[in-house]
Amino acid sequence: MTNRDLTFETLPTDRRPVQALPFAAGVNLGVLCLIGAGVLISRWLPPGPFTHGANLAQQLIAFDGGGYRDIAVHGYTWNPAIGGIFGHGETMAYFPAWPVIENLLGRLNGALSPWLIIAAGLFFGLWSNLVFGRLARRLLPAAANWATLCFALWPASCFLVMGYPVGLINLCAASCIWHYIEGRRLRAVFWCGFGTAASPAGVFVAMALCADLGIFTARARTRRAWVQAAGFCILSVWGLIGFMVYQQIRFGDALAFVAAQGGFSETPPPLAHALRVFDPLWYLYPLQFTRDTLIALFHHGGPAAQLGQRLCMSWQLDIDLFTVALAILSLVLAVRRSPDLLLPLSGWIILTAYIWFVATGSFNLLCAMRLLYPALAMFLVLGEAAAAKKFAGYATIIWLAVSSVATVALVAGGYGVI
């Protein structure tokens, strides 16, 4: 292959991205089938330790999806006295875009049922697959289909039916980057700002967007360019600004959501925060946990239910360790190949924020599959590698599809999240 074959290409604006839509639509149909297969398999699993609700829909949204629904129905709650205490996270920690959408759907429908929430999550998730398909066609035409498959079949797609705003977050990130690369900056900052109202990941994308705007403006060296860039930077976080204004008016604290986030993790002393980030053994803990689990399994060291829970936890830790390693490798390659700084830089900021988040808590490498999902450069590099080595590519797609079915089955069966 030539160097050009290994480079994300910036093509002239034309109608070529539209070609991605039929393929992505077919991929969406496949995603629905995989989710359905996971739900069917879950019916044969013994009830897991996190089984909640009287039916499938209630089980699927039983985790943080229930928190978003509570905000949509009852509004935010915030008690500073307990909000930052481990195990008592107040709903103020959740960003508002998804609860607002759920509230509107509930008003239009007359009631906010779990099935309506699941349908909305699927809608935005499948929409994000279409937008990512166009972004991949724009940057990587030779391997766009492979990249789209990797993105759509990512095992964190189980969150599309769990009442989480994962699809909305991905849609905002992909739309922002796609419009920005196409030169439509106003649309890019709109989607970026919307993303900052949806999750911290949107704020990280906005940080990358502002950095890219700053570098471009420094080259222009005109007052008009600086004023325009400053305006775009402010607009890129309009959702976060609105959220902070709401908190100030309602609770007298514009940063209440930051304190509320502390209720979701048990933090060690401050010095251990920094030390753990640079401790290689901490990152290898999932492998140690899996080794101990397998030893206990083969030596029948404990009740069957407990061993099953440990096996599920081992699966989650190992797949998240793999995700972090893949993200680091792919983002290194993306820096060398991407013609635009926004794509790899947003991925690096998301990855750095994730590592800091898990290192300063007590959960090790959990939730990497979901929290690193908006690092879109990862899927472009993965798709490029799959296109270059077809056998490895097909193996990757099969592994992603099987993993997607497994994650849906585990969630629907009450075995936790990734």
N, C-alpha and C positions, 0 to 999 in steps of 0.2 A: 504494500500500500504506500501511496505517496504521503508526504506531509500534509498536503491539502485534504486528503481523505480523512485525516485524523484531526481536522480542525473544524470547530463550529463555524459555519459559514453565515455571513450576513448577506442575504440575497436582496436584490432590488425589490421594492414593493410591487407585487403583482398578484395574480389570482392563484398562485401555487399553494398557499396555505389552505385554501378551500378544499383541496384534494384530501386533506387529513380528516375531514368531517365524516365521510362514509365509513372509513376504517375505524375511527374512534367510536362511531355509533355502534358498529358491530362489537367492538371491545366492551362497550357498556352493556350490551346484551349478555356477553360472557360473564361480566362481573355479577350481574343479577343472578345468573345460573349458579355461579360459585357460592354466592351468599345463600341461595336456596338450598344448595347441597349441604352447606355447613349447618343450616338449621335442621335439615332432615337427620343428619348424623347425630346431632345433639340429642335427639329423642331417644337414642340407644345408649347414651352415656348415663352412668349413675349420677344422681344429683350432686353437684359440686358444693364446696363450702360457702359459695357466695350466691346461692340460689335465693332469689327474691321474687315476690309478686305471684299473682294467681294465674297469669297467662304469659305467653311468649313475649308480647309487646312490653309488658311491665318488667320482665326479666331483662330485656335488652337495654332498657333505659334506666336500670336500677342503680347504676354507678353515678358518675357526675351528671349524666343526662337528667337524673331526677332533680339535681340542684338547679340546672338551667330551667327546667319546667316550673320549679317552685318560684323562681324569680318572675317568670312570665305570668304566673297566676297571682302571686301575692306581693310581688315587688321585692326589692332588696331588703335584707336585714343586716344590721351591723351593731355589734356590741363590743366596743374597744376593750372591755374588761376581759372577754374570753376569746375574742377574734383571733388573737395571735398565739393562743395556747394550742399545743399539739392535740389533735383529735377533735378540736372544736372550731374548725374553719367555718367562718361565716360566709354567706352567699356573696358578700361584697367582693370576694376574690375573683368571681367570674366576670368576664368582660360582657358588655351589654348587647352587642349586635344580635347574637343568637336569641336571647330572651325577647328582644323587641320583635324579631321576626315571628317567633312562636306566639307572642301575644297577639299580633296582627292576624295570624292564621286562626287562632282561637276565636277572636272576635268575628271573623268572616264565617267560620264554621259553626259558631254558637257554642263550641266547647273545644278544649285542647286535649284531644285523646292521645294516648301513646302512639297509636298507629299513624296519626297525622304528623307527629314529630318525626317518626321513622321515615315517612314518605318525604318530608321536607329535607331531611338529611341526605337521603338518596338523590333527590333532585339536584341539590347543590354539588354533591359528589360527582354525579354523572356529568353535570355541566362543566365541572373543573377538568374532567378527562377530555372533553371536547376542546377546551381552551388550551390545555397543555399540548394536545395533538397539533394544534395550529402553531404553538410556540416551537415545538420540536421540528415541524416542517419548515419553519422559518430559519432555524439555526442549524439543523442537522438533517437536510433533506434525504440523504442516502440511508440514514438509520432512524428516521422519524417514527416508523411503525414499531420498531423494537423499543425505542424509548417510551412510546405511548403505552405499550404493553407492560413495561416494567413499572410505570407510574400507576396505571389503573389496577394492576394485579398486586400491588404492594400489600402485604398482609395487614397493614393498618386500615385497609378499606373496611374492616369489620366495624370501625367506629362510625361509618356512614349510617348504620342502623342502630346506633346506641344513644341517640339524642345528643351527640357531641357536634360542635360546629366545624369538624374536620374538613368536610367538603367545602364549606364557606371559606375557611382559611386558605385552603389550596386554590380556590377560585380567585380570591383576592390577590394572592401572590402571583399566580400565573398570568392573570389579566394585567396586573401592574407591570410585570417584566415584559410581557408581549407588547403592550401599547408603548412602553418606553423605548424598546428597541425599534419599533416601527416609526418612532418620532412623534407619537401622539402624547405629549407630555401631560396635558391637562387630564386626559382620560387615565393616564398612568397614576397621577397623584390622587385622583378620585378613588380609584380602586385601592391604592395604598392606604389612604386615609380611612376607607371603609374597613380595611384589614386591621388597622390599629384599634378599631372598636370591637373587633372580633376576638383578638387574642394577643398575648405578648409577641408571638411570632410575627404578627403584622407590624409591630413596633420595630422589630429587628430588620425587617425588609425596608421600613422607612429610614432607618439609620443608614443602610447601604445606599438607598436612593439619594439621600442628602449628601453622602460622601461623594457619590458619582457626580451629582450636580455641582458640588464644590470644586472638584477637579476640572470639570468642563468649563466652569465659570472662570477659574484661575487662568485658563488658557486664553479665554476671550478677552479679559482685562478691560472690560467696559463697565461703566456705572449701570447702564440699563440691564446688562447681563446679571450683575450682582443683585439688583432689585428684583428682577424676575426670578432668579434662583432662590432668593430669600422667601418670596411669595410661594413658590412651589414647595419649599421645605415646610413652611407652616401648613399648607394645604395637605401635605403628605401625612400629617398626624391629626387631621381634623377630628377623627373619631375619638382618639385618646383625649384631646383637649375637651371635647364635649363630655366625655365620661368624667373627667376631673372636675369640670364645672358643676356637673350634677352632684358629685360627691360633696363638693364644698357647700352647695346650697342645701342639700338634704342632711348631711351629717357634720358639716363644719370642718371637714378634713378632705382636701383634694387628693390626698395620697392614701386614703383608707384602704384601697385595694392592695397596696403594697404590704401593709401590716396584716391584712387578712390572709395573704398568701402564706404567712408564717404558721398559720394553723394547720397546714397540710404537710409539714415536715418537722421532724424532731432534730433540731440543729445541735451539733457539738460545739465546744468552745471556739471562738473566732479564729484562733491560731490554727486549729485543725482544719479549718476551711481551706486555707491556702496550701497546707501541707498535703492534704488528701488529693488535691488536683494534680500534684506532681508525683504522687506515689504510684508506681507502675503495678505494684501488687494489688492495690485497690481495684484497678481495672480488670485484673485477672480473677477477681473473686467469683464471678459466675462459673468459671471452669472448676474452681475448688468446690463450689457448692454442688455442681453436677457430679463431680467425683464422689463426694460424700453421699449423695443421694443414690448413686448406682451401687456403692458398697452396701448401703442399708437395704437396698432392694434385693440384691443377690443373697444377702445374709438374713433376710426377713426381719430387719431391725425396726419393728414398729407395726402398728395397725395398718391395714390396707388403705383406709381412708387417708391417714396421715401421709403414707408413702405416695398416694395419688396426688395429694396436694403438693408434695415436694417435687414430684415429677413435672407438674404443671409450672411450678415456680422455676425449675431448672430450664424448661423450654423458654419461658419468658426472658430469663436472664441471659441465656446463650444467644437467643435471637437478637436481643438488644445489644449485646457485645459485638455481634457480627455487624449490626447496623452502624454502630459507632466507627468500627474499623473501615467499613465500606465508605462511610461519609468522609473520613479523613483522606483515604486514598483517592476517591473520586474528586474531591474538592481541590486537592493538589494538582491533579490532572486538568481540572477545569480552569484553573488560573492560567495555565500555559496555553490553553486552546480557545478560550472564549474571547471574542473580539470586544465584548462589553464587560466592564467591571461589575455592573450591578448583579449579574447572575452569580458568579462565584463569591463575591463579597457578601451577599445576603446569606448564602449558604454557610460561610465561615462564621458570621455573626450568630446565626441560629445555632450552629454546632457549639461555639464557645459558650453561649448562654446556657445551653443544655448541660454541658459538662459542669459548669459552675453550679447550676441548680441541683443536680443530683449529688455532686460532691459535698455540698453544704447541707444536705439532708441526710436521711438515714435509709434510703431506698436503693442505693447502688445504681446500676445502670438499668433502671426500669423506665418504661414508656418511651424508649428511643424511637421505636417504630412509628409512634404517633407524633412525637414532638419534633422529630427531624424530617417529617413528611414534607413540609414546605421548602426544604432545601432542594430546589428543583434541579440544580446542576448535577446532583447525584444521579438522577435518572437519565439525563442526557449522556453522561459518561458511561453509565451502565448499558444503555441502549447502544451506544457506539461500540462498546466491547462485544456485545452480543452479536451485532451485525458483522464484526470482523471475524469472529470465530463461531460459525453457525452451530456446530455441535454443542459448544459451551453455551451458546445463546438459547438453543432449544431446552437445554438442561436447566438454565436459569429460569426460563418462563414456566417450565413444569414445576420447579421448586416453588416459585412464587404462587402459582395457582394452588398447589397442594397446601402451602402454608396459609393462604387466604381461607381456604375451606376449614383448615384446622382452627384458626383463630376464631372464626365465626362459631364453630361448633363448641369451642371451649367457653366462649362468652355466653352463648345461649344455654349451655349446660351448667352454668354457674361456677366456672373455674377461673374467674378473674379477667384482667385485661393486660395488654402488653404496652 
